[in-house]
Amino acid sequence: MRQIVLDTETTGLEPRKGHRIIEVGCVELINRRLTGNNFHFYINPQRLIDEGAIEVHGITNESLLDKPLFEEIAEDLYNYLKDAEVVIHNAPFDVGFLDNEYQLMGAEHGKMASWCEVTDTLLMARKMYPGQRNSLDALCKRYDINNSQRVLHGALLDAEILADVYLAMTGGQSSLMLDEFSDAGGEEQKSFAENRPRIKVIKPNEEEESLHLERLDAINEASSANCVWTRE
């Protein structure tokens, strides 16, 4: 299972007003583990950055003068994201900008949703915690994830933080990890005494079993079908 956690920084808020992407940051997860195969570029937008945007991410116009244009990294980004599940916080914002960039250069790839699956962690959080604050900072606090380095927004840093948040939101523990204890490391294994009393097994009645199954269904729904106890 290949997933890419993605974030962008931009010159402003709306691509239809001519705003462009100035930074793309992605981290790769395979089987819910970070691989270190990241994708990160600063981009020359060929226009000025709004002052309000600079206050958010701290990226200046001067710092981007020698950076590549989007069209120079577009094919590499497409190949990196293609056929993966792309995890984004507030996905319509980033997807809207990426679709706009590919449209501006006349690429024939079509909209992003046609060549990768997009998962919006903001929508997930709103379903899990209705009526609560669900910004990335709020989720970090909720899941006790250290985001002390996030003084300013940055695409790669935010993607790394979002990866931790996403893993916590979708179950954290992805397996029971029993294999770790399958080998005693050469030490003598102890066995129970033959005359040890058998453990009494108390089976649930129909009502208890029904309540148990309802609880598992609720956990499975809250974790986006990642409840380990419902897997065959």
C-alpha positions in Angstrom: 0.0 0.0 0.0 1.7 3.2 -1.2 0.5 6.5 0.2 1.9 10.0 -0.3 1.3 12.8 2.3 1.4 16.1 0.4 1.4 19.8 1.3 1.9 23.0 -0.8 2.7 26.6 -0.1 1.4 29.3 -2.5 1.6 33.0 -3.4 -2.0 33.5 -2.2 -5.3 31.8 -1.7 -7.0 31.5 -5.1 -5.6 30.1 -8.3 -8.4 31.8 -10.3 -6.9 35.1 -9.3 -3.5 34.1 -10.7 -1.9 32.7 -7.6 0.6 29.9 -8.0 2.4 27.2 -6.1 5.8 28.1 -4.6 6.6 24.9 -2.6 5.6 21.2 -2.8 6.5 18.8 0.0 5.7 15.1 0.0 6.6 12.1 2.2 6.0 8.5 1.2 4.4 5.8 3.3 4.5 2.1 2.3 2.5 -0.2 4.4 2.1 2.7 6.9 5.8 3.2 7.3 7.8 6.2 6.3 10.3 5.3 3.6 12.4 8.5 3.4 11.6 8.7 -0.3 10.5 12.3 -0.1 9.7 14.8 -2.9 10.5 18.5 -2.2 10.9 21.5 -4.4 10.7 25.3 -4.1 9.2 26.8 -7.3 9.6 30.2 -9.0 5.9 31.3 -9.5 6.8 34.1 -11.9 4.8 36.6 -9.9 4.9 38.3 -6.5 3.8 36.6 -3.3 1.1 38.3 -1.3 2.4 39.9 2.0 -0.2 37.9 4.0 1.1 34.7 2.5 4.7 35.6 3.4 3.6 36.1 7.0 2.3 32.5 7.0 5.1 30.6 5.4 8.1 33.1 5.4 9.1 32.4 1.8 10.2 35.6 0.1 10.1 36.6 -3.6 13.9 36.9 -3.6 14.5 33.4 -2.4 12.6 31.9 -5.4 14.4 33.8 -8.2 16.8 30.9 -8.9 14.3 28.1 -8.3 12.8 25.9 -11.1 9.5 26.7 -12.8 6.6 24.3 -12.1 6.8 22.9 -15.6 10.3 21.8 -14.9 9.3 19.5 -12.0 5.8 18.7 -13.2 6.5 15.4 -14.8 8.6 14.1 -11.9 5.8 15.1 -9.5 3.2 13.4 -11.7 5.2 10.1 -11.8 5.8 10.3 -8.0 2.1 10.7 -7.2 0.5 8.6 -10.0 -1.6 5.6 -8.7 -0.8 6.4 -5.1 -3.3 7.4 -2.4 -2.5 11.0 -1.7 -3.3 12.3 1.8 -3.8 16.0 2.2 -5.3 18.2 4.9 -8.0 20.4 3.3 -7.5 18.7 0.0 -9.6 21.0 -2.3 -7.0 23.8 -1.7 -3.9 21.9 -2.7 -5.7 19.9 -5.4 -7.1 23.0 -6.9 -3.7 24.6 -7.2 -2.1 21.5 -8.6 -4.9 21.1 -11.2 -4.4 24.7 -12.1 -0.6 24.4 -12.6 -1.0 21.4 -14.9 -3.8 23.1 -16.8 -1.6 26.3 -17.3 1.2 24.2 -18.9 -1.3 22.4 -21.1 -0.5 19.0 -19.7 -2.8 16.1 -20.9 -2.9 14.3 -17.5 -6.3 15.6 -16.6 -7.4 16.5 -13.1 -5.4 15.0 -10.3 -8.4 12.9 -9.1 -8.2 10.9 -12.4 -4.6 9.6 -11.8 -4.5 9.2 -8.0 -6.8 8.7 -5.1 -7.1 11.7 -2.8 -7.9 11.4 0.9 -8.8 14.6 2.9 -7.8 14.4 6.5 -9.8 17.5 7.3 -13.0 15.8 6.2 -11.9 12.7 8.2 -11.3 14.8 11.3 -14.7 16.6 11.0 -16.5 13.2 10.9 -14.5 11.9 13.9 -14.6 15.2 16.0 -17.7 17.1 14.9 -17.9 20.6 16.2 -14.3 20.7 17.3 -11.2 22.5 15.9 -9.6 20.3 13.3 -6.7 22.3 12.1 -3.4 20.5 11.8 -2.2 22.2 15.0 -5.3 21.2 16.8 -4.9 17.6 15.7 -1.3 17.6 16.8 -2.4 18.6 20.3 -5.2 16.0 20.3 -2.9 13.2 19.4 0.1 14.5 21.4 2.3 15.0 18.3 5.2 17.3 18.7 4.9 20.2 16.2 7.2 22.7 18.1 9.3 23.2 15.0 6.2 24.6 13.1 6.8 28.3 13.8 6.0 29.0 10.1 4.2 26.8 7.6 6.4 24.8 5.3 5.3 22.2 2.8 7.7 19.4 3.7 7.6 19.9 7.5 3.8 20.0 7.4 3.7 16.9 5.2 5.9 15.1 7.8 3.6 16.3 10.7 0.5 15.3 8.8 1.9 11.8 8.2 2.1 11.4 12.0 -1.4 12.8 12.4 -2.8 10.5 9.7 -1.3 7.4 11.2 -2.7 8.3 14.6 -6.1 9.1 13.1 -6.3 5.8 11.3 -5.5 3.4 14.1 -1.9 4.0 15.1 -1.1 0.3 15.7 -1.4 -1.4 12.3 -0.8 -4.9 13.6 -0.6 -6.8 16.9 3.1 -7.3 16.4 3.2 -10.8 17.8 5.9 -11.9 15.5 8.4 -9.9 17.6 7.9 -12.4 20.4 7.8 -15.6 18.4 11.5 -16.4 19.0 12.8 -16.5 22.6 16.3 -15.6 21.3 17.9 -18.9 22.3 16.8 -18.7 25.9 15.2 -21.8 27.5 11.4 -21.6 27.0 9.3 -22.3 30.0 6.1 -24.3 29.8 3.2 -24.6 32.2 3.1 -27.5 34.7 1.1 -30.4 33.4 -1.2 -30.3 36.5 -2.0 -26.6 36.0 -5.8 -26.0 36.2 -7.4 -25.4 32.9 -8.5 -21.8 32.3 -12.2 -21.4 32.5 -13.6 -20.0 29.2 -16.8 -18.0 29.6 -18.6 -17.5 26.2 -20.7 -14.4 25.6 -24.4 -14.6 25.4 -26.3 -13.4 22.3 -26.8 -9.9 23.7 -23.1 -9.5 24.7 -21.9 -10.7 21.3 -24.2 -8.3 19.6 -22.9 -5.4 21.6 -19.4 -6.5 20.9 -20.0 -6.5 17.2 -21.6 -3.1 17.3 -18.6 -1.7 19.1 -16.2 -3.2 16.5 -18.3 -1.6 13.7 -18.1 1.8 15.4 -14.3 1.4 15.8 -14.0 0.4 12.2 -16.0 3.4 11.0 -14.1 5.8 13.1 -10.7 4.5 11.9 -11.7 4.4 8.2 -11.9 0.6 8.0 -8.6 0.1 9.9 -9.9 -1.9 12.9 -7.5 -4.8 13.2 -10.1 -7.0 15.0 -12.4 -7.1 12.0 -9.8 -8.3 9.6 -10.0 -11.9 8.5 
